Amino acid sequence: MKSNSETVAVKIIAIEENVLKLKREVDIMKECKNEHVVRYMGSYEKDGALWISMELCEPGSIADVMRMLKSTLTESHIK
């Protein structure tokens, strides 16, 4: 993975028995190219965990925004 000054989010997942499920998730993220979906940047294994680097989405996930607003969002709001 190349290093640059871009700020990214990193999801760290402990690698347990279901490695194939994790690899499928990464493969799906690699193929997903849509302006409304967080962009996959790269991944690697370190110390028994899978580190997935992805585009930083502020202020967090859709679930985080709904908790902050104490409300559900419509599909057009989520876009």
C-alpha positions in Angstrom: 0.0 0.0 0.0 1.4 3.4 -0.9 1.8 6.0 1.8 0.6 9.6 1.2 -0.8 12.4 3.3 -4.5 11.5 2.7 -6.5 10.9 5.9 -8.3 7.5 5.8 -10.4 5.3 8.1 -9.0 2.0 9.1 -11.2 -1.0 10.1 -9.3 -3.6 12.1 -10.9 -7.1 12.2 -9.5 -10.0 14.2 -8.9 -12.9 11.8 -10.7 -15.9 13.2 -12.0 -19.0 11.6 -14.0 -17.5 8.7 -11.2 -16.0 6.6 -13.1 -16.7 3.4 -16.0 -14.4 4.5 -13.5 -11.6 5.1 -11.8 -12.1 1.8 -15.2 -11.9 0.0 -16.0 -8.6 1.9 -12.7 -7.2 0.7 -13.3 -8.4 -2.9 -16.8 -6.7 -2.9 -15.3 -3.5 -1.6 -12.6 -3.5 -4.3 -15.2 -3.8 -7.0 -17.7 -1.3 -5.6 -17.1 2.0 -7.4 -20.0 4.4 -6.6 -19.9 8.0 -5.5 -22.3 7.1 -2.6 -20.2 4.3 -1.2 -17.0 4.6 0.8 -14.0 3.9 -1.4 -11.7 1.0 -0.6 -8.1 2.0 -0.4 -6.3 -1.2 0.5 -5.8 -3.9 3.1 -3.2 -6.0 4.8 -2.8 -8.6 7.5 -0.9 -7.7 10.7 -0.7 -9.4 14.1 -3.6 -11.8 13.4 -5.9 -9.0 12.2 -7.1 -7.7 8.8 -6.5 -4.0 8.5 -8.9 -2.4 5.8 -8.1 1.1 4.8 -11.0 3.1 3.3 -12.1 6.6 2.5 -12.8 8.7 5.6 -16.5 9.4 5.8 -17.3 12.2 8.3 -19.1 12.4 10.7 -19.1 8.6 10.6 -21.5 5.8 9.5 -25.1 6.3 8.7 -25.9 4.6 12.0 -23.7 7.3 13.8 -25.6 10.1 12.0 -29.0 8.6 12.9 -28.0 8.2 16.6 -26.8 11.8 16.6 -30.0 13.1 15.1 -32.2 10.6 17.1 -34.1 10.0 13.8 -34.1 7.7 10.9 -33.1 9.0 7.4 -34.8 8.6 4.1 -32.9 7.2 1.1 -32.5 10.6 -0.4 -31.0 12.0 2.9 -28.5 9.1 2.9 -27.4 9.9 -0.6 
